[in-house]
Amino acid sequence: MAGGKRMFVHLIEAEDLISKFSWSSRLNGDWDFLTHLYELGRGRADNWLKANFDRLGIESTVDLEEKYF
């Protein structure tokens, strides 16, 4: 593509963790709960980086066509 810029796409998922929470958790602004979510996210991101760090800037780690279409 002339004039285009190559873009790599990455996805860190946590549906397996989030699906365990009730619908009402979306309204939970309690600091302890938010801190818990933060820690879950950090853990998932750390694991993702360990598995994919060498692919950053080289290739995408998710196939959007396969995942969403």
Sequence and secondary structure as in RCSB ss.txt:
>XXXX:A:sequence
MAGGKRMFVHLIEAEDLISKFSWSSRLNGDWDFLTHLYELGRGRADNWLKANFDRLGIESTVDLEEKYF
>XXXX:A:secstr
 TT           HHHHTTS GGGGG   HHHHHHHHHHHHHHHHHHHHHHGGGTTTS SS HHHHH 
